[in-house]
Amino acid sequence: MSGQSSLPVSIVPEPIAEGLSALWTLDPAVTFLNHGSFGATPRVVLEAQSAWRARFEARPIEMLDRRRAELLAETKHVVGDFVGATPDDFGFVTNATGGINAVLRSLRFEVGDEILTTNHVYHAIRQTIRYVAERAGARSIEVDIDLPIASPNDILAPIEAALNDRTRLVVIDHITSTTAVVFPIDRIIDVCRQRGVDVLVDGAHAPGMIELDIQSLGAAYYAANLHKWVCAPKGAALLWVRPDRHGGIHPNTISHFLNEGLAVEFGWQGTRDITAWLCAKDAIEFMAGIGWRRIRQYNHDLAVWVQAMLSARWGVPPSTPRDGSMLGSMVTIVLPDEAKVAGTVEAFQARLYDEHRIEVPVLQWNRRWWVRPCCQIYNTAQDYERLAEAVVTLCAATGR
Ligand SMILES: Cc1ncc(COP(=O)(O)O)c(C=O)c1O
């Protein structure tokens, strides 16, 4: 390691309340720093889901057939208010990957078309773009943007420069997965709109992490997860489509209500358990009881502190501005070079888990190794102090 840096370590935020981790069912033996991958659902929301399931199993036809539309309307009303979306303009999907697939596989690309994204794209989405591009003889273009990022312009300028007459669609993350950067999505959408190019936003991490008003962004399509930072049960996500783009967008499963309107069509995608969608309402209301503003503020402040603390402790540069202006509630920090003696990122992550009981993603990106701790209200500063020490210990051990 290059030794201690002189970076100022920002103030450690005070937890919202004591004992918040008891509201989740996470194993207390593990320091859980990976809310971002699959979310984690509070106990009461899981109980609400069990109660819904019992009602569905007691009266399957009444619940899934006669009452489905009414039940979905109730939860869509709450979800729509929370993310800034009129219920008619979105449908529930199982995950953000599914929502993005629905758009990309509904659109018709032609030979020579370009689908533009960046090297921060989530790999599953990269694969989907490649699949639809290859199928149509179109091209998948990735704009390179390295870390550290000093300002939103470092993202905006290369994307703008890559737009051309062949660009059919820009697929852009709102908050990136591996690199945990909040992209200047409104400015990217503006620039694309001026060039007549539609934008599909991968908002997998956005609801619950940052304040969101999907409609006002002006993208053509916005896919988002509710099972990550809204803390709904797994399988809760949405796809929003701007009204002038509804025509031609279908769920991945075509079923009875083809071409009867976006909301109706997405409202029935074959027989399935819809309780995760219904419980998005419970999750939003449960977290609102703690206070969404307080939750977002704490998680963000903690992430800003984590970036400063880990960079200082490991003697590495922060990936984004120190003021936290491009962070939500996750942060990606480059690992010290010594970590590479572990051989692979998977091996390093396994040692953090097996030897230190820390669950945190360790990722390879642009030839370097990164760690991406997440901050949720059940986490405290001590969790990241443990991570800081564990990495120092493992680097010393592997470097020997
Ligand atoms: C940016 C981004 N997009 C898409 C996804 C996929 O989410 P899901 O597996 O819920 O479809 C993730 C998951 O971490 C993500 O980080």
The ligand as an SDF file (V2000), in Angstrom:
LIG
                    3D

 16 16  0  0  0  0  0  0  0  0999 V2000
  -27.0680   -0.8970  -12.9600 C   0  0  0  0  0  0  0  0  0  0  0  0
  -27.7500   -2.2140  -12.8420 C   0  0  0  0  0  0  0  0  0  0  0  0
  -28.5810   -2.5880  -13.8130 N   0  0  0  0  0  0  0  0  0  0  0  0
  -29.2670   -3.7280  -13.7620 C   0  0  0  0  0  0  0  0  0  0  0  0
  -29.1200   -4.5700  -12.6870 C   0  0  0  0  0  0  0  0  0  0  0  0
  -29.8860   -5.8410  -12.6920 C   0  0  0  0  0  0  0  0  0  0  0  0
  -30.8010   -5.9010  -11.6700 O   0  0  0  0  0  0  0  0  0  0  0  0
  -31.7540   -7.1720  -11.6250 P   0  0  0  0  0  0  0  0  0  0  0  0
  -30.8830   -8.3580  -11.4140 O   0  0  0  0  0  0  0  0  0  0  0  0
  -32.6630   -6.9150  -10.4840 O   0  0  0  0  0  0  0  0  0  0  0  0
  -32.4260   -7.2300  -12.9340 O   0  0  0  0  0  0  0  0  0  0  0  0
  -28.2510   -4.2520  -11.6540 C   0  0  0  0  0  0  0  0  0  0  0  0
  -28.0840   -5.1450  -10.5140 C   0  0  0  0  0  0  0  0  0  0  0  0
  -27.2600   -4.9720   -9.6470 O   0  0  0  0  0  0  0  0  0  0  0  0
  -27.5510   -3.0270  -11.7330 C   0  0  0  0  0  0  0  0  0  0  0  0
  -26.7010   -2.6700  -10.7870 O   0  0  0  0  0  0  0  0  0  0  0  0
  1  2  1  0
  2  3  1  0
  2 15  2  0
  3  4  2  0
  4  5  1  0
  5  6  1  0
  5 12  2  0
  6  7  1  0
  7  8  1  0
  8  9  2  0
  8 10  1  0
  8 11  1  0
 12 13  1  0
 12 15  1  0
 13 14  2  0
 15 16  1  0
M  END
$$$$
